[in-house]
Amino acid sequence: MSNDTTIPIVSVIIPNLNGEKLLPSCLVALRQSIYQDFEVILVDNGSSDHSIDVAKSIIPNIKVISLDSNQGFSGAVQQGINQSHSQYIAILNNDAIPEPSWLEFMLQAMESDSRIGMVACRILNKDGTEIDSLGLGAARNGMAILIGHGKPIEWKSPYPKPFGPSGAAGLYRREMLNQFGGFPERFFCYYEDLWVAWQARLRGWRCVLAGAATICHLRQSTPLNGWKNRHYWMTLNRWRTIISCWNSSLLLRHAFFLLLWEGMIKLGDIFSGNLLQGIASRTRVVLELGYWLKIRKTTMSNTTVSTRDIHKWLIPSPSLWELIRRRFR
């Protein structure tokens, strides 16, 4: 890792909340990286454990940004971006363990073409026996899809060029992020990676998969406090993304998938005990409609790709059975 006062090529940003037990594996792996011209920025969301002390004991020159309260994944990432100056931004979950060559292969992919703004990597489960994702897909029902999730490691993706990187680990070009302000802090958690991918792709930036860049993802997600649970944020941020990123042609063509999925979610709210969260998230969508329509206007005015190409980006929505299997496996 870079120890001098010059600006490193890459800033590795790690959002953290009470990750004292997770950080050692993540940071030790980064310390063993073959590529060394990077800095590590830990953005702490007001942890009550010894996360910061643990981090400094492993990487003494780690840059720590201590937030007074939990700003969520998206808010923490953006705080890290705001306080860094590197050409490239790498996002890494605190429960992700990169291989020593991870960053090197990610950079090779990024620098192969100046119009590549995002690089996804090969993310495996904690045992390294299954695929967690080979990047992110955008489904016709507005969902973010982890490509290859749960598939055997030899599985070949039918989507060799993902829509964007998974939020667990990805590399971004700062020049690209600056065009739309980076990660949406209002999202708090979930779907921020899909929103960033939409904003970038609509402006003509591309995403590639660095298949040789590998991490293991432990999936030890930080628990959400209060009544705003995973279902609340996923429902809210899915609609925020659709409203601000989908043009009229997409909305009309895929209205059936959007409405069908919305109906199934509402039905699921009743049986899953998330009725309150479902009502609250949809109410907030309505209340914020004016804000996201303004974002949409800006997005549409900066779109440089054809509607025909945009339609090609969307992949089939998973079956209901597949979604249930993923949720409870």
C-alpha angles and dihedrals in degrees: 000000000000112000101173131086096255120106109265122228093239135034113203107206118199118186111209141186118172091332096147092131095043102045099070094065092044097046097042088053091051091049088058093054116137090216109065109178096099141095127220119226118191112197107197118202096208099293119195094202131069096275096129095047091049092049093050092048090058100037108021094189094049113136111234124199109192115201121200093224140015108284093177127236096298095045092048093049092051092049088055092049091049092055098045132075105193123131091237133038121210117195117205130176116230088238094054122102114200124204115241092256095047099101094039093056092043091055093046089056093045095050094047090085132016092221093059106102101166135039124196123198140207106273118191131188120263093273095046090235101110139032116258092184145329092204135301129301128199112225129209091246092057096258127138108236125203101220112232096002110172094006122130114268093251091058114124117219119233085211105061090171108053123210090240143327123286114253089241091074133352145136123234135187111237092215088060096046091051091061093069105018100264124255118010105247092196090066092071092186139356129031094030088113091053092047092052090048091052093049091049098044093049088056091054100262119139135217126214134186117240094206094185092055105091138181134171115230116208092193093217093153120199109251117245115235122219129015096306096096135172092279092053095053096041093051093045096045095044089060093042088056094047094048096047101037110030118086123217093264092056093046093051096043096048100033090114093057092044094050094041092052092044089054092050092049092052090050090048090051090066097051098038097052092246098113094116092048091047093052093044095049094049091046089054090050089058094045092050096043095108092053095050093044088058089051088048091053090054091045093051092048090054096045111121101175128083124258088237091060092045091056089055092059096067118091129201116283115248117256118260090248091053091051092050091048092052092047096053104028 
